Amino acid sequence: MAWASWTTPGIYTGRGGVPTDEVGVVTGNVTVHTTWDGQEADVSVQYTGTLEWFTVTGSPVPCRTERHSRDLHQAVIERIKEGGGATIPRLHDTAVP
């Protein structure tokens, strides 16, 4: 069984923050975490330095390879920095056919 994860701390949200399922929009200094289980990627955020994680709205996302899930993680980080209410990208190469 395949498995991988990535964690990137110290990301400052752009205007609009990051929509989450549990608490609504999270803003400020966040840590982004992506876990891939071989079929899909789960993306979550937390306020950097805290313990509680929140599911980014739109997660999980189907991902067929570890590389695609890593690319998804990086794309989410870029969207969080850009602002505008960061969303999970629906990259054509992450979808399971």
Summary of the structure (lengths in Angstrom):
residues: 97
radius of gyration: 12.4
end to end distance: 19.2
largest distance: 38.7
contacts: 299
relative contact order: 0.25
helix: 18%
strand: 37%
